[in-house]
Amino acid sequence: MQKERRTQMILHSVRLCLCTLVLVLSLQSCEQKELCYDHSHMTDLRVDFDWSAAPEARPRTMVLRFYKLDGSHYITREFSSTTSVNLRIAPGEYKILFHNGELENIDEIGDSYSAYRLSTKSREILDPMGRGGAAPPRPDHSRGEPVKSAPEQVWAGNYEYVQVLPYTENQSVVLTPREVTSHYTIELSNVENMKNDVDLSAALTGLSESWSLSDGKPAGNAVTTPIALEKIDNHTLRASFYAFGHCHDIENKHTFSVYTSNNVYFDFDVTDRMHEASNPHEIKIVIDGLKLPEPDTGMSPDIDPWDKVVDLDINMH
């Protein structure tokens, strides 16, 4: 009887071990199938950047945004290489938007292919001077404009169609970035009373707020952009900055304002110089003969804090 019971216990132990072994093998088999399934639905794609349209470009990173043909977002990737990159992607048909990355003054807005754009960030108008507090006066025509920062230099583009095939090696696409920002230089020459204890900054109205990558043109509202003024020498100031272009509407004015830390400001109408520029991507304006106030001209805090100086003899080149 004891022998028979011992035999049954041994058989039970054997069955238990066999069941455990089968369960372990089954789980391992499922795991391998799952990994295999994931790999079979992804394909290698090489992306090459052709910089022939912008040979002097030196971006730090490149951002790739893939969209399905209905315009819905699929994936976004950012790469430190700006020449050639490899990524894993599901087979399918795509549209691509691309631009350089690490842009501190720019927000990425919109999720769909047609809505995505690069938009300048909000900024206080006296930020370049390092001053807060109440905003200075602004030209009448621009009082409703948002105040937005100047963008960094941007290279971007779009690619309307690429097909990624499954189980296919050596698939690639070539993207050609182009500069989408314009460079502006506004120089003030023969400046009088330029003192180290008077801080200066500027602003320009009527610039484009953002850039639509799918349309390849400026988008959004007209904005006023605060600009730093660099002292080149004792009689020269220079503003050098980028923008997503400006409004070419004949009724739209562009005013360049100079603000001083002793609460005096100057307005210059530069509309014609901007609209008639021979190269809209490289605009240079020279304002000759600016006379700044004496350092002790500041206004008392208990009265109107800003005083406008109008000098009709100033020449513009």
Secondary structure, DSSP 8 states (H G I E B T S, - for coil): -HHHHHHHHHHHHHHHHHHHHHHHHHHHHHHHHHHHHHHHT-EEEEEEE--TT-TT---S-EEEEEEETTS-EEEEEEES-SSEEEEEE-SEEEEEEEEE---TTEEEE-SSTTT-EEEE-B--TTGGGT--SS-----GGGTTS-BB------EEEEEEEEEE-TT--S-EEEE--EE--EEEEEEEES-BS--TTS-EEEEEEEEEEEEETTTTEEEEEEEEEEEE-EEEETTEEEEEEEES-B---TT---EEEEEETTSEEEEEE-HHHHHT-S-TTEEEEEEE--B---TT----TTS---EE---TT-EE-
